[in-house]
């Protein structure tokens, strides 16, 4: 008799667990079918960037008024005319070099112990040094680092991106 009672209790327990499992599954499936809560629609990335750009220039207002655009136009016209007159009176710049190529500079380091010593790392690779603070026709000399100068076919990792100087004493 005890064996029947144990098997009946075991069957009842299994049935209860089965019913509870169905209830949980039904509840979870309803949650999965429910639509997600509405989200605030953001403008596209380009529009967000333009809004940020305009807001920085319109501060403290939200937008730049038509009168503001007109005043800015008038100011720029007057400023450009003044600069044009100043340029006519200024001496012209003279190209000292490099005469073979134009380039970009990725890193500049000024020696804190001797400010006349400047190191420049070029984007195309290579390290240049001046002992005259960059003044003069023969101011810059190439510093051989032992690394090959990369060309456009060589990885950009070999290019000069940082120059380390000893700290000032």
Phi and psi in degrees as a GROMACS rama.xvg file:
@    title "Ramachandran Plot"
@    xaxis  label "Phi"
@    yaxis  label "Psi"
@TYPE xy
-62.8122  -35.3668  UNK-2
-65.3348  -38.4152  UNK-3
-68.417  -37.9223  UNK-4
-65.7277  -42.1729  UNK-5
-66.2075  -42.5901  UNK-6
-67.8049  -34.4454  UNK-7
-66.7359  -43.9779  UNK-8
-64.8786  -39.65  UNK-9
-64.0358  -42.7492  UNK-10
-66.0575  -41.8376  UNK-11
-63.7341  -40.7452  UNK-12
-64.2953  -43.9633  UNK-13
-62.5263  -39.8924  UNK-14
-64.0522  -42.3988  UNK-15
-63.7657  -42.1653  UNK-16
-63.6208  -39.6441  UNK-17
-63.0847  -44.0527  UNK-18
-63.6927  -45.8608  UNK-19
-62.3771  -39.651  UNK-20
-61.7524  -41.9019  UNK-21
-63.9261  -38.6737  UNK-22
-64.2387  -43.8468  UNK-23
-64.6243  -43.551  UNK-24
-62.267  -40.8271  UNK-25
-64.7759  -41.5611  UNK-26
-64.3022  -42.7991  UNK-27
-66.5545  -37.2017  UNK-28
-68.8481  -32.0953  UNK-29
-68.419  -39.1175  UNK-30
-64.9879  -37.6364  UNK-31
-67.6531  -32.3841  UNK-32
-80.9183  -20.2774  UNK-33
-65.8554  137.336  UNK-34
-67.5985  148.621  UNK-35
-66.9986  155.372  UNK-36
-62.6618  145.842  UNK-37
-62.9271  137.514  UNK-38
-106.506  152.076  UNK-39
-68.4801  126.496  UNK-40
-78.9661  122.815  UNK-41
-93.3463  148.85  UNK-42
-68.6809  159.476  UNK-43
-58.2695  160.684  UNK-44
-56.0186  -42.3924  UNK-45
-66.5033  -40.6355  UNK-46
-67.4068  -37.7927  UNK-47
-61.984  -41.6705  UNK-48
-65.1587  -42.2001  UNK-49
-65.4528  -40.1515  UNK-50
-62.7854  -41.8323  UNK-51
-63.7379  -43.3402  UNK-52
-60.7022  -45.586  UNK-53
-69.719  -39.3767  UNK-54
-63.8843  -36.0179  UNK-55
-65.9583  -30.3192  UNK-56
-90.1178  -18.8606  UNK-57
-93.2397  -8.12336  UNK-58
-52.2002  135.544  UNK-59
-88.705  -1.4234  UNK-60
-82.8401  171.96  UNK-61
-88.1418  -28.8513  UNK-62
-133.595  162.301  UNK-63
-93.5583  124.705  UNK-64
-73.2938  164.215  UNK-65
-60.3443  -37.7007  UNK-66
-63.3286  -35.2382  UNK-67
-64.5726  -41.2183  UNK-68
-61.955  -42.2053  UNK-69
-64.193  -46.0764  UNK-70
-61.9481  -39.1465  UNK-71
-65.3274  -39.3954  UNK-72
-63.2814  -46.5167  UNK-73
-61.3273  -43.0235  UNK-74
-62.1808  -44.9286  UNK-75
-65.8943  -37.9267  UNK-76
-63.3677  -44.2854  UNK-77
-65.7562  -41.0905  UNK-78
-66.829  -41.9156  UNK-79
-65.0198  -37.129  UNK-80
-65.2717  -41.4358  UNK-81
-63.1748  -44.0357  UNK-82
-64.7006  -36.8955  UNK-83
-63.7144  -41.8131  UNK-84
-65.4803  -39.9351  UNK-85
-65.8994  -37.7206  UNK-86
-64.7625  -35.5415  UNK-87
-66.1624  -29.259  UNK-88
-89.3554  -15.9822  UNK-89
-80.4867  155.075  UNK-90
-75.2159  150.529  UNK-91
-79.4341  149.087  UNK-92
-74.8506  147.808  UNK-93
-117.959  127.504  UNK-94
-72.5971  123.534  UNK-95
-102.739  -19.9865  UNK-96
140.451  174.889  UNK-97
-71.2565  143.997  UNK-98
-88.5701  -18.0993  UNK-99
-87.3452  -28.86  UNK-100
-154.463  155.382  UNK-101
-102.226  148.519  UNK-102
-148.651  178.086  UNK-103
-113.024  151.968  UNK-104
-109.622  126.484  UNK-105
-97.4136  -28.1643  UNK-106
-147.334  139.119  UNK-107
-131.023  135.243  UNK-108
-134.756  129.78  UNK-109
-106.89  128.384  UNK-110
-65.1835  118.46  UNK-111
-67.3304  -20.9706  UNK-112
-87.417  -18.9628  UNK-113
-149.618  92.7125  UNK-114
-61.3205  -12.9605  UNK-115
-77.4719  -14.4314  UNK-116
-94.9511  117.943  UNK-117
-125.719  136.136  UNK-118
-113.497  139.048  UNK-119
-130.648  129.259  UNK-120
-100.457  125.288  UNK-121
-89.2771  148.092  UNK-122
-64.6966  -31.0796  UNK-123
-82.6813  0.74257  UNK-124
102.33  149.103  UNK-125
111.228  153.225  UNK-126
-123.159  134.227  UNK-127
-122.193  148.292  UNK-128
-134.183  143.961  UNK-129
-131.712  133.707  UNK-130
-98.3752  -0.941086  UNK-131
-114.59  25.8228  UNK-132
59.5216  26.3096  UNK-133
81.7223  7.97315  UNK-134
-93.8515  132.573  UNK-135
111.197  158.278  UNK-136
-66.6516  -38.8394  UNK-137
-102.215  32.9215  UNK-138
-72.4308  -32.1494  UNK-139
-106.621  138.644  UNK-140
-131.486  146.15  UNK-141
-75.3104  136.925  UNK-142
-107.291  117.698  UNK-143
-76.2548  116.747  UNK-144
-94.817  -8.78654  UNK-145
89.8557  -6.11812  UNK-146
-101.223  144.418  UNK-147
-67.8862  146.603  UNK-148
-78.4178  121.662  UNK-149
-73.2598  151.011  UNK-150
-107.826  -174.787  UNK-151
-67.0227  -12.2356  UNK-152
-94.156  -6.47436  UNK-153
-102.01  150.116  UNK-154
-54.3816  145.428  UNK-155
-71.5902  -11.3357  UNK-156
-64.5673  -23.4184  UNK-157
-84.2833  -4.37718  UNK-158
-75.0396  157.187  UNK-159
-75.2621  115.821  UNK-160
-121.506  -12.125  UNK-161
-154.906  144.754  UNK-162
-127.672  130.551  UNK-163
-106.092  129.23  UNK-164
-114.618  152.646  UNK-165
-68.7048  148.313  UNK-166
-66.241  157.225  UNK-167
-65.3003  143.134  UNK-168
